Amino acid sequence: MKIALAQQNYHIGNFEDNTRKIIEGIHWAKQQGADLVVFTELCVCGYPPRDFVEFTDFINKCYEVIDRIKQHADSIGVLIGSPARNLRRKGKDLFNAVFLLHEKEIKGEIHKTLLPNYDVFDEYRYFEPSFDWKVLEFKGKKLAVTICEDIWNMGDNPLYRITPMEKLMPFSPDVMINLSASPYNYAQDVVRNSIVKAHVLKYKLPMLYCNTVGSQTEIVFDGGSLVYDINGGKVKEMKYFEEDYQLFDLDELSKKDPSVKHPAGEKYFYSAKEVGTGEDTLAYLTNEKNIDEIFHALVLGIRDYFSKMGFSKAILGASGGIDSAVTQALAVEALGKENVLALLMPSQYSSSHSVSDAEQLCKNLGNCYYNLSIKEIFDSFLTTLKPVFKDLPSGLAEENIQARTRGNLLMAVANKFGYILLNTSNKSELATGYGTLYGDMAGGLSVLGDVYKMQVYALAKYF
C-alpha cells in the first residue's frame, strides 16, 4: 500500500479554499499512484476553529465540504479532519474527528480522545472525548488512526488517564497514522521526533505523522511531518514552514531489520520543557537553529496574517533602533518591499544618526518611507498643557506624548490608505512593562511580541 502525506496550509472558515487545496492534494496523490492520502487535523474548517464550531451553519458547511470531497475519493482512500456531530444525548455536541473516504462514501469515523485544554489549546471546551476505539480497515490493512494530542500521553507523568494506542493495540493494527495540528515552539521538532520514535519502538509498528503548516493569527504551525519505519528509523522529515507532499510505501516501512539496534538509555523528550535543560539559557534561545526557525516562523506569520485577513500593505514607525529595523526587514521579506511603508518621525530630541540609520535601512531594503517631524505637534501639546503642567520639570509624561503622537500619525496613515500597523515592541519590553499605551504599543500585529531582546539582536545578525 502506498500512502501520501499532504502537509497543507489552511484558512479557518475559508471552506472554498480549504476544499480546493484538499482536492488538489487528492489529485496529486492519485497521480503518484497512492492508495491512501492523509491530510491534517480539522483540515476541512482550519485549526483552531474555536467559537465558530458553536454555529450550526459552520458545522453544516463542514459536512457539505465532506460531501464534495468524497466525490474525489473514488479510487483512492482519503483521511481528512473535521468536526463531527455527537449523536448521543450525553456529552458535548461535537467530536474532533477524522473521516475515511473511499468509493465516494464515508467508510469510517474516528474521534479524538485526548483534548488539550492548556497553553493555546481549548479543545475540551468544544469537543467530547471519544467514547470508543477502533481501527479503520482499508484495502486489507488495519489503520490505527489518532489525532494530534492522542499520541502525546507519554513519559513518567502523563497528563491523561487513557492512552489511545493502548486501546487500539488489541485490534492488531498494521500501521499508526496521526493527523495533527501541532504549533511551533523552539523544541517542538525535537519532541515530535521523540514522541513518534517512542511510539514506533513501543508498539513495533511504522508511523506516519502529518502536521499542518501555516499561521492562524498568533499561532504558527511549522509542518515538519514525520515518517518512521518499523525499526525506529526516520524515513522522512518533511519541509518546515511550507507546504509539502510526499509518498511512502507501507510495505517498505513494515520490513523488519533485526540488525537495527537502539542505544540503551537513549534520551527521549516528551515535552518542550525538557529540551535545553542544563544549557545556558541565553545561548539556547539565540543558537543558530532556534534563530533560523524563529525567522521563518515570523515571516510565515506575517505573510499569512495579511493574506488571510485580506490585507497586503504594512506600515510601521522606523526609529533607527534595532526593534523597528528587524520588524521592517521581516515585513519586507514577508510582503515585498512595495508593500511596506515606514514613517520616520523625529522630534527635537532625536539624534541625527538615528534618523540617518532609519533612512539608510529603507534605502537598503527598497521600501517607501516618509520623514515627518513631530516637533511642531509636540510643541503644540506642551503649549496646550501649559496651564496644567505649569513649570513642573519635564519627564515621563512628555516622553509619552512623543510616542503617542507617533502612534496617532501611524494610525492616521494606516486608516487613510488601508495599511495594517505593525507593532515593534519585543517580549522583554512587554514583560517588564517598558512601553507606552496608545503609543509604541499600538498596532494590529506585534511581530516581535514573543521574541526576547537578545533574540532580536540575533535576528539582525541573521539577515
Secondary structure, DSSP 8 states (H G I E B T S, - for coil): -EEEEEE-B--TT-HHHHHHHHHHHHHHHHHTT-SEEE--TTTTT-S--GGGGGSHHHHHHHHHHHHHHHTT-SSSEEEEEEEEE--SSSS-SEEEEEEEEETTEEEEEEE------STT--GGGTB---S----EEETTEEEEEEEGGGG---SSS-S-S--HHHHHGGG--SEEEEEE--B--TTHHHHHHHHHHHHHHHHT--EEEEE-EEEETTEEEEB--EEE-TTS-EEEE--BSS-EEEEEEHHHHT---TT----TT-----SGGGTTTTS-HHHHHTSHHHHHHHHHHHHHHHHHHHHHHT---EEEE--SSHHHHHHHHHHHHHH-GGGEEEEE---TTS-HHHHHHHHHHHHHHT-EEEE---HHHHHHHHHHHHHHHTT----HHHHHHHHHHHHHHHHHHHHHHT-EEEE---HHHHHHT-S-TTTTT--SEETTTT--HHHHHHHHHH-
